């Protein structure tokens, strides 16, 4: 680990239309702390890898390109990149999203340097409609400048309307991530958990305080048919089920009462099972309700 350096992780797959925009938004950062960009290119079948290679050649002192020999999927690609980071702090930006504030990293690292107890800094963000090429305000997020992490644990795992955080706005401590990863690798690598960001945010809140800046620093791309926003009810059922399993795992391990939250998840599973016209999914919903 290199003292006082930021590692920015970019994982990408088949994003030839947006990856340059993402990398440019990171390269424009004006920060008193040096930063590296760690790109995890996951065997794209389009021109994404060639674009990343060109950027790596143009910025050899900043960009480290990791070209996977076979497709790992989002979760493994992401965590492998996190483990490869050399910085004291870690940020990330997905290959279809982009930062909008050239002072993003500077503002966040200044908070980190001023508060040893803060493990993660998050900011406000907005949507970006790819079809119309237009930013759209997100729900206004109101948090205290610094919140005790333990008060954030339940909001982080339940994520009502994505109102708590967006990890692509965050800066967090690399050593806290590594310690959490070593303590519970299953949490991060279990293929039954369809997430990579909740685990990180939860670990940060478990071991320190969360700081918030009201500045909008991220445009979050609205894709037509993403994993978490799919029109396929079978796929949506699987996504909700895996997320529910993750939430139940964390709640059980850390003694968090989510009894007021689970009925809504069970209803969502039943709704997708009904729309998919697959009786076995409905039976799975009933089994989940009994667990």
Phi, psi and omega per residue, in radians:
X1 nan 2.317 3.141
X2 -1.679 2.165 -3.093
X3 -1.109 2.412 3.080
X4 0.987 0.834 2.988
X5 -2.337 2.591 3.104
X6 -1.854 2.311 3.011
X7 -1.831 2.154 3.109
X8 -1.850 2.083 -3.096
X9 -1.656 2.309 3.044
X10 -2.248 1.960 3.031
X11 -1.774 2.443 -3.014
X12 -2.578 2.534 3.075
X13 -2.675 2.097 3.109
X14 0.894 0.928 -3.130
X15 -2.214 0.772 -3.091
X16 -1.063 -0.446 -3.103
X17 -1.428 -0.310 -3.007
X18 -2.187 -0.290 -2.991
X19 -1.124 -0.616 3.105
X20 -1.101 -0.715 3.116
X21 -1.068 -0.732 3.115
X22 -1.092 -0.886 -3.092
X23 -1.128 -0.676 3.106
X24 -1.100 -0.639 -3.123
X25 -1.206 -0.425 3.081
X26 -1.468 -0.763 -3.129
X27 -1.094 -0.412 -3.135
X28 -1.380 -0.075 -3.082
X29 -1.094 2.375 3.104
X30 -1.945 1.794 -2.997
X31 -2.448 2.442 3.140
X32 -1.305 -0.208 3.088
X33 -1.769 2.265 3.130
X34 -1.121 2.678 3.123
X35 -2.415 2.673 3.017
X36 -2.030 2.761 3.051
X37 -2.056 2.105 3.121
X38 -1.837 1.925 -3.108
X39 -1.749 2.186 3.021
X40 -1.804 1.715 -3.106
X41 -1.602 2.053 -2.896
X42 -1.775 0.954 3.072
X43 1.048 0.912 3.110
X44 -1.094 2.617 3.106
X45 -1.745 -0.008 3.084
X46 -1.887 -2.622 -3.040
X47 -1.614 0.186 -3.074
X48 -1.022 -0.808 -3.082
X49 -1.094 -0.728 3.139
X50 -1.089 -0.685 3.111
X51 -1.126 -0.775 3.126
X52 -1.102 -0.700 3.117
X53 -1.104 -0.673 3.109
X54 -1.120 -0.748 3.104
X55 -1.129 -0.699 3.134
X56 -1.120 -0.646 3.105
X57 -1.210 -0.606 -3.129
X58 -1.349 -0.445 -3.092
X59 -2.298 1.073 -3.043
X60 -1.140 -0.416 -3.134
X61 -1.481 -0.163 -3.087
X62 -2.014 -0.732 -2.985
X63 -1.740 2.253 2.966
X64 -1.969 2.016 -3.112
X65 -1.721 2.111 3.075
X66 -1.850 1.898 -3.131
X67 -1.695 1.899 -3.129
X68 -1.202 2.447 -3.139
X69 -1.349 -0.413 3.030
X70 -2.523 2.734 -3.067
X71 -1.158 2.179 -3.113
X72 -1.678 -0.404 -2.994
X73 1.573 2.848 -3.013
X74 -1.032 -0.851 -2.995
X75 -1.137 -0.933 -3.116
X76 -1.147 -0.670 3.104
X77 -1.059 -0.759 -3.117
X78 -1.115 -0.898 -3.081
X79 -1.205 -0.577 3.060
X80 -1.095 -0.677 3.097
X81 -1.189 -0.706 3.113
X82 -1.049 -0.731 -3.133
X83 -1.208 -0.371 3.127
X84 -1.506 -0.146 -3.088
X85 -1.149 2.493 -3.141
X86 -1.819 -0.152 -3.009
X87 -1.449 2.871 3.014
X88 -1.271 -0.568 -3.121
X89 -2.122 2.681 3.131
X90 -2.216 2.386 2.951
X91 -2.261 2.879 3.029
X92 -2.590 2.723 3.089
X93 -2.526 2.103 -3.115
X94 -1.116 2.695 -3.040
X95 -1.203 -0.073 3.038
X96 -2.031 -0.063 3.067
X97 -1.736 3.009 3.067
X98 -2.735 2.580 3.102
X99 -1.389 2.583 -3.085
X100 -1.993 -0.188 -3.070
X101 -2.007 2.013 3.141
X102 -1.169 -0.193 3.114
X103 -1.772 0.168 -3.073
X104 -0.915 -1.017 -3.083
X105 -1.119 -0.674 -3.141
X106 -1.066 -0.826 3.141
X107 -1.079 -0.733 -3.072
X108 -1.268 -0.751 -3.100
X109 -1.199 -0.503 3.069
X110 -1.131 -0.650 3.062
X111 -1.129 -0.788 3.127
X112 -1.027 -0.768 -3.093
X113 -1.211 -0.439 -3.122
X114 -1.556 -0.303 -3.055
X115 -2.366 1.739 -3.122
X116 -1.119 -0.422 -3.093
X117 -1.424 -0.219 3.135
X118 -1.439 2.160 3.138
X119 -1.736 -0.348 -3.136
X120 -2.639 2.429 3.021
X121 -1.992 2.280 3.090
X122 -2.123 2.820 3.140
X123 -2.330 3.070 3.018
X124 -1.302 2.911 -3.103
X125 -2.751 3.004 3.112
X126 -2.464 2.873 3.082
X127 -1.439 2.803 3.013
X128 -2.340 2.025 3.130
X129 -1.391 1.886 -3.086
X130 -1.141 -0.625 -3.099
X131 -1.177 -0.759 -3.117
X132 -1.639 -0.117 -3.104
X133 0.923 0.929 -3.041
X134 -2.495 2.389 3.079
X135 -1.331 2.499 -3.136
X136 -2.244 2.228 3.135
X137 -1.022 2.450 3.024
X138 -1.637 3.083 3.044
X139 -1.000 2.345 -3.139
X140 -1.149 2.292 -3.098
X141 -1.841 2.161 -3.103
X142 -2.099 1.948 3.107
X143 -2.295 2.766 3.007
X144 -1.194 2.708 3.108
X145 -0.941 -0.682 3.058
X146 -2.433 2.240 -3.130
X147 -2.102 2.334 3.043
X148 -0.953 2.265 -3.061
X149 -0.984 -0.653 -3.108
X150 -1.066 -0.485 3.099
X151 -1.311 -0.211 -3.086
X152 -1.736 -0.152 -2.999
X153 -1.054 -0.888 -3.134
X154 -1.158 -0.815 3.086
X155 -1.002 -0.627 -3.123
X156 -1.153 -0.768 -3.073
X157 -1.378 -0.460 3.141
X158 -1.516 -0.536 3.016
X159 0.834 0.971 3.078
X160 -1.065 2.028 3.084
X161 0.924 0.560 -3.130
X162 0.923 0.651 -2.990
X163 -1.512 -0.115 -3.019
X164 -1.683 -0.863 -3.061
X165 -2.753 2.827 2.883
X166 -2.298 2.059 -2.973
X167 -1.113 -0.423 3.105
X168 -1.265 -0.072 2.987
X169 -1.683 -0.146 -2.884
X170 -1.555 2.753 2.876
X171 -2.265 2.259 -3.088
X172 -2.465 2.923 -3.012
X173 -1.453 2.210 -3.088
X174 -1.140 -0.670 -3.092
X175 -1.186 -0.566 3.092
X176 -1.157 -0.741 3.086
X177 -1.059 -0.841 -3.083
X178 -1.093 -0.714 3.117
X179 -1.121 -0.753 3.122
X180 -1.130 -0.670 3.131
X181 -1.116 -0.742 3.137
X182 -1.204 -0.613 -3.117
X183 -1.247 -0.586 -3.077
X184 -2.587 1.245 -3.138
X185 -1.085 -0.550 3.119
X186 -0.983 -0.703 -3.135
X187 -1.003 -0.669 -3.058
X188 -1.550 -0.506 -2.996
X189 -1.883 -0.116 -3.121
X190 -1.122 2.121 -3.099
X191 -1.187 -0.235 3.124
X192 -1.415 -0.115 3.116
X193 -1.807 1.985 -3.041
X194 -1.574 1.109 -3.125
X195 -2.869 2.716 2.970
X196 -2.263 -0.378 -3.053
X197 -1.508 -0.633 -3.131
X198 -1.060 -0.718 -3.140
X199 -1.039 -0.743 -3.129
X200 -1.171 -0.886 -3.106
X201 -1.070 -0.723 3.128
X202 -1.078 -0.754 3.140
X203 -1.104 -0.690 3.112
X204 -1.116 -0.778 -3.136
X205 -1.182 -0.557 -3.129
X206 -1.183 -0.473 -3.015
X207 -2.030 0.220 3.114
X208 3.102 -2.843 -3.110
X209 -1.778 2.757 -3.134
X210 -1.969 2.182 3.104
X211 -1.733 2.635 -3.102
X212 -2.317 2.349 3.028
X213 -2.022 2.295 -3.091
X214 -1.310 -0.120 -3.128
X215 -1.127 2.434 3.027
X216 -1.436 2.090 -3.101
X217 -2.098 -0.120 -3.003
X218 -2.345 2.412 2.861
X219 -1.785 1.998 -3.129
X220 -1.639 2.029 -3.034
X221 -1.176 2.261 3.036
X222 -1.615 1.732 3.117
X223 -1.437 2.720 -3.095
X224 -1.172 -0.628 -3.012
X225 -2.635 1.165 -3.121
X226 -1.423 3.026 -3.110
X227 -1.048 -0.745 -3.076
X228 -1.593 0.005 -3.110
X229 -2.424 0.881 -3.037
X230 -1.635 2.644 3.097
X231 -1.560 -0.064 3.137
X232 -1.541 1.982 -3.045
X233 -1.205 -0.494 3.072
X234 -1.173 -0.800 3.104
X235 -1.123 -0.680 3.125
X236 -1.157 -0.646 3.078
X237 -1.052 -0.813 -3.126
X238 -1.102 -0.688 3.129
X239 -1.111 -0.858 -3.124
X240 -1.112 -0.668 -3.134
X241 -1.131 -0.791 3.140
X242 -1.137 -0.691 3.098
X243 -1.136 -0.678 3.112
X244 -1.123 -0.705 3.101
X245 -1.086 -0.708 3.107
X246 -1.106 -0.801 -3.135
X247 -1.069 -0.770 -3.140
X248 -1.135 -0.639 3.116
X249 -1.089 -0.866 -3.112
X250 -1.181 -0.708 3.141
X251 -1.110 -0.737 3.141
X252 -1.187 -0.774 -3.086
X253 -1.156 -0.605 -3.035
X254 -1.950 0.270 3.007
X255 0.976 0.917 3.116
X256 -1.862 2.202 -3.123
X257 -1.373 1.975 3.108
X258 -2.076 0.428 -3.098
X259 -1.099 -0.475 3.112
X260 -1.407 -0.209 -3.067
X261 -1.729 -0.640 -3.013
X262 -1.059 -0.672 -3.137
X263 -0.972 -0.636 3.120
X264 -1.165 -0.653 3.104
X265 -1.186 -0.701 3.121
X266 -1.116 -0.701 3.098
X267 -1.081 -0.742 3.138
X268 -1.098 -0.722 3.100
X269 -1.084 -0.787 3.135
X270 -1.100 -0.657 3.127
X271 -1.101 -0.803 -3.133
X272 -1.209 -0.607 3.088
X273 -1.110 -0.739 3.133
X274 -1.121 -0.792 -3.114
X275 -1.174 -0.498 -3.134
X276 -1.403 -0.214 -3.128
X277 0.980 0.749 3.121
X278 -2.181 1.817 -3.084
X279 -0.993 -0.575 -3.118
X280 -1.137 -0.517 3.084
X281 -1.234 -0.619 3.084
X282 -1.147 -0.704 3.078
X283 -1.110 -0.645 3.086
X284 -1.138 -0.636 3.082
X285 -1.090 -0.774 3.129
X286 -1.096 -0.698 3.116
X287 -1.139 -0.684 3.111
X288 -1.131 -0.641 -3.135
X289 -1.153 -0.546 -3.141
X290 -1.370 -0.408 -3.097
X291 -1.140 nan nan
